[in-house]
Amino acid sequence: MFGSMAHLGLLRSALWGSPRIVTYNSSQLPSNFPPSFEFTSRIIFAANVIPTRNDAFKAVLSRCDIFELSATNEEVLDLMRCISVKGFSGVTPADCTAVIDFIEQNADDRQLSMRLLGSSLRKYQYARSEGLDWRPLVKTQLQTLGRKQLATKRLDNKAHDLRLLREALELHPNDVKDQMAYWFGKTQKSRASFYRTLTRCKSEE
């Protein structure tokens, strides 16, 4: 649909104006078919990749609110931990944590995805049922992931988080709650991320 000029023309009409009137002409429609109608619905598009060289599609985008999910590996790992806090289909929370920690330690500069969590835990289940070591299975899966094109961005994010943490420590040297509140307000990241950044900060002192 994103590459069809006919569909994009209809969408441009459906997403603009008050009221939003869609008009069209087609020899394939019955003669008594109305040439226009008022569009009152809402549309949600979800896509992994969107066209970048299609002016008609850009015209549709200009009529939409756009939300782009571009998570760092650290944010993906935090979400994995949140999702698996109660375990996964017979895998205990502690075992889930072990698998996620292993993913974190072996990710290198590869772009992690939430899809990795379910498949890794299923590999863990299979290896456990067969009496095998699950680590090579998960590591092999990690090696098939694409490398991040902007690995430096992830490093810049970590440096940014460390700088904000040092500011928090300087402003509130004796109150961890105030340190966390300051850091959360600046980064919008999780409690687990705060403590990981704190550990990293202490290791660099």
C-alpha atoms as one frame of an Amber mdcrd trajectory, in Angstrom:
protein
   0.000   0.000   0.000   2.849   2.408   0.822   4.092   2.094  -2.766   0.725
   2.324  -4.542  -0.091   5.755  -5.962  -3.827   4.948  -6.026  -3.853   3.987
  -2.338  -1.696   6.960  -1.355  -4.031   9.311  -3.214  -6.997   8.009  -1.220
  -5.049   8.260   2.017  -4.088  11.879   1.339  -7.775  12.730   1.038  -8.800
  10.599   4.008  -6.270  12.291   6.301  -6.824  15.947   5.473  -9.558  18.542
   5.819 -12.549  19.194   8.022 -14.653  17.339   7.093 -12.349  14.827   5.412
 -13.924  14.200   1.998 -12.508  11.441  -0.195 -13.240  11.833  -3.917 -12.341
   9.438  -6.726 -13.149   8.371 -10.284 -13.032   4.823 -11.578 -14.496   3.115
 -14.630 -14.493  -0.147 -12.699 -17.089   1.003 -10.153 -20.886   0.738 -10.705
 -22.489   3.844 -12.224 -24.617   4.397  -9.114 -21.564   4.343  -6.835 -21.094
   7.729  -5.081 -18.069   9.736  -6.310 -17.109  10.847  -2.793 -17.688  10.147
   0.882 -16.812  11.621   4.245 -14.080   9.704   6.072 -14.511   9.752   9.869
 -12.314   6.844  10.995  -8.802   6.744  12.422  -5.870   4.926  10.844  -2.783
   3.450  12.506   0.184   2.407  10.366   2.951   0.187  11.756   6.075  -0.525
   9.731   9.636  -1.711  10.202  10.782   0.230   7.125   9.083   3.152   5.386
   9.754   4.561   1.895  12.256   7.409   1.831  12.146   8.421  -1.841   8.409
   8.564  -2.426   6.987  12.101  -2.397   3.401  10.808  -2.370   4.134   8.815
   0.768   5.828  11.837   2.353   2.607  13.780   1.695   0.680  11.127   3.653
   3.218  11.263   6.508   2.853  15.051   6.700  -0.785  14.461   7.711   0.061
  12.012  10.512   1.502  11.967  13.999   4.693   9.907  13.812   6.144   7.881
  16.683   9.502   6.226  16.050  10.809   3.491  18.323  14.591   3.563  18.267
  15.745   1.860  21.451  19.348   1.448  22.552  20.572  -2.023  23.446  20.465
  -1.035  27.107  16.803  -0.061  26.811  15.999  -3.323  25.001  17.708  -5.294
  27.786  15.784  -3.355  30.443  12.517  -4.211  28.698  13.549  -7.878  28.464
  14.114  -7.910  32.234  10.752  -6.259  32.889   8.893  -8.742  30.686  10.566
 -11.816  32.202  10.322 -10.753  35.845   7.729 -13.519  36.453   9.454 -16.118
  34.288   8.621 -17.493  30.875   6.665 -20.665  30.073   8.324 -22.830  32.717
  11.609 -20.899  32.818  12.151 -19.350  36.245  12.784 -15.629  36.684  16.335
 -16.421  37.825  16.993 -18.479  34.685  15.520 -15.704  32.525  17.890 -13.249
  34.182  20.849 -15.552  33.489  19.940 -15.743  29.799  19.458 -11.972  29.513
  22.746 -11.305  31.310  24.456 -13.671  28.862  22.899 -11.794  25.936  24.145
  -8.494  27.375  27.679  -9.822  27.870  27.905 -11.217  24.331  26.003  -8.621
  22.316  29.133  -6.639  21.396  27.978  -3.956  18.931  25.080  -5.946  17.491
  21.595  -4.442  17.403  19.415  -6.299  19.896  15.708  -6.885  19.328  12.871
  -7.924  21.622  12.286 -10.874  19.272  15.548 -12.293  20.596  14.134 -12.867
  24.082  11.495 -15.478  23.246  13.714 -17.450  20.874  16.624 -17.415  23.345
  14.441 -18.695  26.183  13.048 -21.427  23.951  16.613 -22.458  23.106  17.322
 -22.509  26.837  14.310 -24.801  27.369  15.389 -27.133  24.572  18.990 -27.336
  25.805  17.840 -28.038  29.360  15.491 -30.818  28.217  18.291 -32.413  26.169
  20.968 -32.023  28.824  22.950 -29.574  26.669  24.731 -26.320  27.414  22.369
 -23.538  26.321  25.042 -20.859  25.957  26.413 -21.909  22.532  22.863 -22.001
  21.140  22.077 -18.483  22.314  25.491 -17.181  21.250  25.066 -18.602  17.747
  21.775 -16.747  17.495  23.442 -13.526  18.619  26.049 -13.878  15.889  23.339
 -13.819  13.208  22.152 -10.353  14.258  23.139  -7.309  12.248  25.736  -4.974
  13.618  24.677  -1.522  14.666  25.429   1.094  12.056  25.781   3.687  14.785
  27.707   1.825  17.439  29.187   5.156  18.529  25.686   6.394  19.389  25.334
   3.669  22.029  28.727   4.625  23.449  27.706   8.287  23.432  24.517   7.375
  25.334  26.541   5.584  27.996  28.892   8.542  28.318  25.887  10.863  28.576
  24.335   8.691  31.315  27.613   8.638  33.235  27.937  12.403  33.031  24.393
  12.873  34.376  25.060  10.379  37.156  28.166  12.278  38.212  26.083  15.450
  38.284  23.540  13.671  40.504  26.279  12.445  42.850  27.757  15.918  43.070
  24.402  17.590  43.726  23.175  14.963  46.217  26.271  13.246  47.669  24.476
  11.713  50.650  21.018  10.838  49.353  20.569   7.979  46.893  16.852   8.752
  46.429  17.635  12.294  45.340  20.405  11.000  43.073  17.959   8.606  41.438
  15.249  11.264  41.126  17.673  13.649  39.402  18.975  10.929  37.066  15.487
   9.618  36.208  14.321  13.141  35.421  17.177  13.641  32.964  17.286  10.207
  31.303  13.772   8.710  31.660  15.451   5.336  32.158  14.815   2.548  34.641
  16.006   1.880  38.180  18.068  -1.051  36.860  19.786   1.284  34.383  20.611
   3.679  37.227  22.361   0.979  39.248  24.215  -0.372  36.211  25.438   3.127
  35.426  26.414   3.583  39.093  28.426   0.353  39.008  30.131   1.474  35.805
  30.894   4.843  37.382  32.489   3.256  40.460  34.553   0.874  38.323  36.047
   3.845  36.459  37.069   5.737  39.576
